[in-house]
Amino acid sequence: MGFRGVFFDFDYTLGDATDAIVAGFRYGFAQMGLAEPEREAVRHTVGMTLEDGYTALTGDNRPEQRARFRQLYTEKAAPLQVEVTRLFPGAAELLSALKGANIPAGVVSTKRTDTLTAVLEARGVRQYLVSLTGGDKVDRPKPDPQGLLAAIQELGLKPEEVLYCGDTLIDAETAHRAGTHFCAVLNGTTTRQDFEASGLPLDHVAEDLADLKAWLGL
């Protein structure tokens, strides 16, 4: 493998927290007097910031309402995350194989760092990751490459030595703007056709994490 570091998005790349996310959205919307969002509509916001997900579903761009939604969402979803989040098949094996090959791996996500830490510890894979960069660690969320570049720099690596793996066009754009390689992972709502039609650079499109592991030669 030619990469000196591999970074991952979390939601719909390594793990599935759909039940907690949908519960958080529905609770927030109910408290704000809004109609209950459909599960599939919520799934398509995964990868956005919570504020942008709220606006995407409501059309409401008022800062105070976006902030209120985040607060309400967190009240409901945060306690559920560790309980209901599951890793996708092959996630633990892939992360373990990277560690065994002495290739540092990390997560760069919009999810809060403390939530990431708790979920990964509960699933027994935190030990395989050298860094976790949540949305609370950046001023500018993805697709701004701030978080990914900071994580790369912390390891003393160059962007062109690194692979970023994610499930959305936001992730692909993040990698492109950071100057890293990119692997699309089809665990979420973005299709192969979506990635290929985007015009964004793709090193590989992985059907699942077993495919990604095989492509990396691990």
C-alpha positions as CSV (number, residue, x, y, z in Angstrom):
1,M,0.0,0.0,0.0
2,G,1.4,3.4,-1.0
3,F,-0.4,5.4,1.7
4,R,1.4,6.5,4.9
5,G,-1.9,7.4,6.6
6,V,-5.6,6.6,6.2
7,F,-8.4,8.7,7.6
8,F,-12.1,8.0,7.7
9,D,-15.4,9.8,8.0
10,F,-17.6,8.1,10.6
11,D,-21.3,8.1,9.9
12,Y,-22.2,5.8,7.0
13,T,-18.5,5.1,6.4
14,L,-17.4,3.2,9.5
15,G,-20.6,3.2,11.5
16,D,-24.4,3.5,11.4
17,A,-26.1,5.7,14.0
18,T,-29.3,6.1,12.1
19,D,-31.7,5.3,14.9
20,A,-30.1,7.9,17.2
21,I,-29.9,10.5,14.5
22,V,-33.6,10.0,13.4
23,A,-34.7,10.1,17.1
24,G,-32.8,13.4,17.6
25,F,-34.3,15.0,14.5
26,R,-37.8,13.9,15.4
27,Y,-37.5,15.1,19.0
28,G,-36.1,18.5,17.9
29,F,-38.7,19.0,15.3
30,A,-41.5,18.0,17.7
31,Q,-40.2,20.5,20.3
32,M,-40.1,23.2,17.7
33,G,-43.7,22.5,16.5
34,L,-42.6,21.1,13.2
35,A,-43.9,18.1,11.3
36,E,-42.1,14.8,11.9
37,P,-39.4,14.2,9.3
38,E,-39.3,11.0,7.4
39,R,-36.5,8.6,8.2
40,E,-35.2,8.5,4.7
41,A,-35.1,12.3,4.5
42,V,-33.1,12.4,7.7
43,R,-30.7,9.8,6.4
44,H,-29.9,12.0,3.4
45,T,-28.7,14.8,5.8
46,V,-26.1,12.6,7.4
47,G,-22.7,14.1,6.6
48,M,-24.0,17.7,6.9
49,T,-23.7,19.7,10.1
50,L,-26.8,19.4,12.2
51,E,-27.6,23.0,11.4
52,D,-27.4,22.4,7.7
53,G,-29.5,19.3,8.0
54,Y,-32.1,21.2,9.8
55,T,-32.2,23.9,7.1
56,A,-32.2,21.3,4.3
57,L,-35.4,19.7,5.7
58,T,-37.2,22.9,6.8
59,G,-35.8,25.7,4.6
60,D,-35.3,27.7,7.8
61,N,-32.0,29.5,7.8
62,R,-32.4,31.6,10.9
63,P,-29.3,31.3,13.1
64,E,-31.3,31.2,16.4
65,Q,-33.5,28.4,15.1
66,R,-30.6,26.4,13.8
67,A,-28.8,26.7,17.1
68,R,-32.0,25.7,19.0
69,F,-32.3,22.6,16.9
70,R,-28.8,21.5,17.6
71,Q,-29.5,21.9,21.4
72,L,-32.7,19.9,21.2
73,Y,-31.2,17.3,18.9
74,T,-28.3,16.7,21.3
75,E,-30.6,16.3,24.3
76,K,-32.2,13.3,22.7
77,A,-29.5,11.8,20.4
78,A,-26.4,12.1,22.5
79,P,-27.5,9.5,25.2
80,L,-28.6,7.1,22.4
81,Q,-25.4,7.2,20.3
82,V,-23.3,4.8,22.3
83,E,-26.3,2.5,22.8
84,V,-27.5,2.1,19.2
85,T,-24.5,2.9,16.9
86,R,-23.2,-0.2,15.2
87,L,-20.0,-0.6,13.2
88,F,-20.4,-1.8,9.6
89,P,-19.2,-5.3,8.8
90,G,-15.5,-5.3,8.3
91,A,-14.8,-2.0,10.2
92,A,-13.0,-3.6,13.1
93,E,-11.0,-5.9,10.8
94,L,-10.0,-3.0,8.5
95,L,-8.8,-0.8,11.4
96,S,-7.0,-3.7,13.1
97,A,-5.2,-4.5,9.8
98,L,-4.1,-0.9,9.4
99,K,-2.6,-0.9,12.8
100,G,-1.0,-4.3,12.2
101,A,0.6,-2.8,9.0
102,N,1.9,0.2,11.0
103,I,-0.3,2.6,8.9
104,P,-1.8,5.3,11.2
105,A,-5.5,5.7,11.0
106,G,-7.8,8.4,12.2
107,V,-11.4,9.7,12.0
108,V,-12.4,13.2,10.7
109,S,-16.1,13.7,11.2
110,T,-18.8,16.3,11.9
111,K,-19.8,14.3,14.9
112,R,-18.6,15.6,18.3
113,T,-15.2,14.2,19.4
114,D,-16.5,13.0,22.8
115,T,-19.3,11.1,21.0
116,L,-16.9,9.5,18.6
117,T,-14.6,8.6,21.5
118,A,-17.4,7.0,23.5
119,V,-18.8,5.1,20.5
120,L,-15.5,3.8,19.3
121,E,-14.5,2.7,22.9
122,A,-17.7,0.9,23.4
123,R,-17.2,-1.0,20.1
124,G,-13.7,-1.9,21.0
125,V,-11.9,-0.1,18.2
126,R,-10.6,3.1,19.7
127,Q,-7.3,1.4,20.2
128,Y,-6.7,1.2,16.5
129,L,-7.0,4.9,15.8
130,V,-4.3,7.5,16.4
131,S,-6.5,10.6,16.1
132,L,-10.1,11.6,16.3
133,T,-11.2,15.0,14.9
134,G,-14.8,15.9,15.6
135,G,-16.8,18.9,14.4
136,D,-16.2,20.6,17.7
137,K,-12.5,20.8,16.9
138,V,-12.9,23.0,13.8
139,D,-14.1,26.5,13.0
140,R,-15.0,25.5,9.5
141,P,-16.8,22.2,8.9
142,K,-16.4,19.9,5.9
143,P,-16.0,20.3,3.0
144,D,-13.5,22.8,4.3
145,P,-10.4,20.7,4.8
146,Q,-9.4,22.4,8.1
147,G,-9.9,19.3,10.3
148,L,-8.4,16.8,7.8
149,L,-5.3,19.0,7.2
150,A,-4.8,19.5,11.0
151,A,-5.0,15.7,11.6
152,I,-2.5,15.1,8.8
153,Q,-0.1,17.7,10.0
154,E,-0.3,16.3,13.6
155,L,1.1,13.1,12.2
156,G,3.9,14.8,10.3
157,L,2.5,13.6,7.0
158,K,1.8,15.4,3.7
159,P,-1.7,15.4,2.1
160,E,-0.5,13.5,-1.0
161,E,0.6,10.6,1.3
162,V,-2.8,10.2,2.8
163,L,-6.1,8.5,1.8
164,Y,-9.4,9.9,3.1
165,C,-12.4,7.6,3.0
166,G,-16.0,8.8,3.1
167,D,-19.6,8.2,2.0
168,T,-20.7,11.6,0.7
169,L,-19.8,14.2,-1.9
170,I,-19.0,16.4,1.0
171,D,-16.2,14.0,1.9
172,A,-15.0,13.8,-1.7
173,E,-14.8,17.6,-1.8
174,T,-13.0,17.7,1.5
175,A,-10.3,15.3,0.2
176,H,-10.0,17.3,-3.0
177,R,-9.6,20.6,-1.2
178,A,-7.1,19.0,1.2
179,G,-5.0,17.5,-1.6
180,T,-5.4,13.9,-0.4
181,H,-6.4,10.8,-2.2
182,F,-10.0,9.7,-1.8
183,C,-11.9,6.4,-1.6
184,A,-15.7,6.5,-1.8
185,V,-17.5,4.0,0.5
186,L,-21.0,3.0,-0.5
187,N,-22.4,2.4,3.0
188,G,-24.6,5.6,2.9
189,T,-27.1,7.3,0.6
190,T,-24.6,8.5,-2.1
191,T,-24.4,6.1,-5.0
192,R,-21.5,5.1,-7.3
193,Q,-23.2,7.1,-10.1
194,D,-23.4,10.2,-7.8
195,F,-19.6,10.0,-7.1
196,E,-18.7,9.4,-10.7
197,A,-20.9,12.2,-12.0
198,S,-19.5,14.7,-9.5
199,G,-16.2,15.1,-11.4
200,L,-14.3,14.9,-8.1
201,P,-11.2,12.8,-8.0
202,L,-11.7,9.2,-7.0
203,D,-9.0,6.7,-6.4
204,H,-11.5,3.9,-5.7
205,V,-15.2,3.2,-5.1
206,A,-15.6,0.6,-2.4
207,E,-18.8,-1.4,-2.2
208,D,-18.2,-2.0,1.5
209,L,-15.3,-2.1,4.0
210,A,-14.2,-5.6,3.0
211,D,-13.8,-4.2,-0.6
212,L,-11.7,-1.3,0.8
213,K,-9.5,-3.6,2.9
214,A,-8.9,-5.8,-0.2
215,W,-8.1,-2.8,-2.4
216,L,-5.6,-1.6,0.2
217,G,-3.9,-5.0,0.1
218,L,-4.4,-5.6,3.8
